């Protein structure tokens, strides 16, 4: 069964399901999996600094609870949300790239592909642009660009 095609909308900061005529579009499963992996909030570790010091919500997807024990599934999501209130520095840029690589580690772990190229740049004040290109051998499987990952 194919996934429902999901596209990240940087203007609304939400993912949207796409239509093919009057039915939900299916296809581009890998692209959809990447969008879900990166735009779902991963559970913050106990020692992660949360964006709002008055809020102790470490987020995470509810279905990750015991997912590894029940069917050996890795946790889903990324920690990009932790950068929401960060000031732009080289360290923040590197953390953004690391959060993307960690959020997409399943792609390499499951041997779906052989390489991920990840780049984060400051597009403008308050906007980080992340580019992800995934490969299987020399073949490019998917190339995505996310802008305004958070505000």
C-alpha positions as CSV (number, residue, x, y, z in Angstrom):
1,X,0.0,0.0,0.0
2,X,1.4,3.4,-0.9
3,X,1.6,6.3,1.4
4,X,-0.6,9.4,1.0
5,X,1.7,12.0,-0.7
6,X,2.5,14.6,1.9
7,X,4.1,18.0,1.2
8,X,5.6,20.5,3.7
9,X,4.1,24.0,3.3
10,X,6.6,26.5,4.6
11,X,4.0,29.3,4.5
12,X,1.7,27.6,7.0
13,X,4.3,25.5,8.7
14,X,2.2,22.4,8.3
15,X,2.2,19.3,6.1
16,X,-0.5,18.9,3.6
17,X,-2.0,15.9,1.8
18,X,-2.0,16.3,-2.0
19,X,-4.9,15.4,-4.3
20,X,-4.7,13.8,-7.7
21,X,-8.0,15.0,-9.2
22,X,-10.6,14.2,-6.6
23,X,-8.6,11.4,-4.7
24,X,-5.7,11.5,-2.4
25,X,-2.4,11.3,-4.3
26,X,-0.2,8.3,-3.6
27,X,3.3,8.2,-4.8
28,X,6.7,9.7,-4.0
29,X,6.7,7.5,-0.9
30,X,10.3,8.2,-0.1
31,X,9.7,12.0,-0.3
32,X,6.7,11.6,2.0
33,X,8.7,9.5,4.5
34,X,11.4,12.2,4.6
35,X,8.8,15.0,5.2
36,X,7.2,13.0,8.0
37,X,10.5,12.1,9.5
38,X,11.8,15.7,9.5
39,X,8.6,17.5,10.4
40,X,7.4,15.2,13.2
41,X,8.9,16.3,16.6
42,X,11.2,13.7,18.0
43,X,11.3,13.2,21.8
44,X,13.9,15.5,23.4
45,X,16.4,13.8,25.6
46,X,16.4,14.7,29.3
47,X,19.5,16.8,28.9
48,X,18.3,18.7,25.8
49,X,17.7,22.4,26.3
50,X,14.0,23.1,25.4
51,X,13.1,26.2,23.4
52,X,10.7,27.5,26.1
53,X,12.2,27.4,29.6
54,X,8.7,27.6,31.1
55,X,7.5,24.5,29.3
56,X,8.8,21.0,30.1
57,X,7.1,19.3,27.2
58,X,9.7,17.1,25.5
59,X,7.2,16.4,22.7
60,X,7.8,13.2,20.7
61,X,5.3,11.0,18.8
62,X,3.0,9.0,21.1
63,X,3.4,5.9,19.0
64,X,7.1,5.8,19.6
65,X,6.4,4.7,23.2
66,X,7.4,1.0,23.1
67,X,7.6,0.9,19.3
68,X,11.1,-0.6,19.5
69,X,10.0,-3.3,22.0
70,X,6.8,-4.2,20.1
71,X,8.0,-4.4,16.5
72,X,11.6,-3.2,16.5
73,X,10.7,0.2,14.9
74,X,13.1,3.1,15.4
75,X,11.6,6.4,16.8
76,X,10.2,8.8,14.3
77,X,10.9,12.5,13.9
78,X,13.6,15.0,14.3
79,X,14.8,17.5,16.9
80,X,14.7,20.5,14.6
81,X,11.9,21.9,16.8
82,X,14.6,22.4,19.5
83,X,16.1,25.2,17.4
84,X,13.0,27.3,17.3
85,X,14.3,30.1,19.5
86,X,18.0,29.8,18.8
87,X,20.1,32.6,17.4
88,X,22.0,31.8,14.2
89,X,25.5,30.6,14.9
90,X,27.8,28.0,13.2
91,X,26.9,25.7,16.1
92,X,23.2,26.0,15.4
93,X,23.8,25.3,11.7
94,X,25.7,22.2,12.5
95,X,23.0,21.1,15.0
96,X,20.4,21.5,12.3
97,X,22.4,19.3,9.9
98,X,22.9,16.7,12.7
99,X,19.2,16.7,13.6
100,X,18.3,16.1,9.9
101,X,20.9,13.2,9.6
102,X,19.6,11.7,12.8
103,X,16.0,12.0,11.8
104,X,16.7,10.3,8.5
105,X,19.1,7.6,9.9
106,X,16.5,4.9,9.1
107,X,17.2,5.5,5.4
108,X,20.7,4.3,5.7
109,X,20.1,1.8,8.5
110,X,17.5,0.0,6.5
111,X,19.8,0.1,3.4
112,X,17.2,1.9,1.3
113,X,19.9,4.2,0.2
114,X,23.7,4.6,0.5
115,X,24.3,8.3,1.1
116,X,22.6,11.4,2.4
117,X,23.9,14.9,1.6
118,X,22.6,17.5,4.1
119,X,23.2,21.2,4.1
120,X,21.8,23.9,6.3
121,X,22.3,27.6,5.5
122,X,20.9,30.9,6.8
123,X,18.5,32.0,4.1
124,X,17.6,35.2,5.8
125,X,17.0,36.5,9.3
126,X,14.9,33.9,11.2
127,X,15.0,31.4,8.3
128,X,17.1,28.3,8.0
129,X,17.1,26.4,4.7
130,X,17.9,22.7,4.8
131,X,18.6,20.8,1.6
132,X,18.6,17.0,1.7
133,X,19.7,14.8,-1.2
134,X,19.4,11.0,-0.9
135,X,21.3,8.5,-3.1
136,X,21.4,4.8,-3.8
137,X,24.8,4.3,-5.3
138,X,25.2,7.0,-8.0
139,X,21.4,7.4,-8.5
140,X,19.7,10.4,-6.9
141,X,16.5,9.2,-5.3
142,X,15.1,12.3,-3.8
143,X,16.1,16.0,-3.3
144,X,14.2,18.2,-0.9
145,X,14.6,21.7,0.3
146,X,12.9,22.9,3.5
147,X,12.7,26.6,4.2
148,X,11.3,28.2,7.3
149,X,11.5,25.1,9.3
150,X,10.3,27.0,12.3
151,X,9.5,30.6,13.2
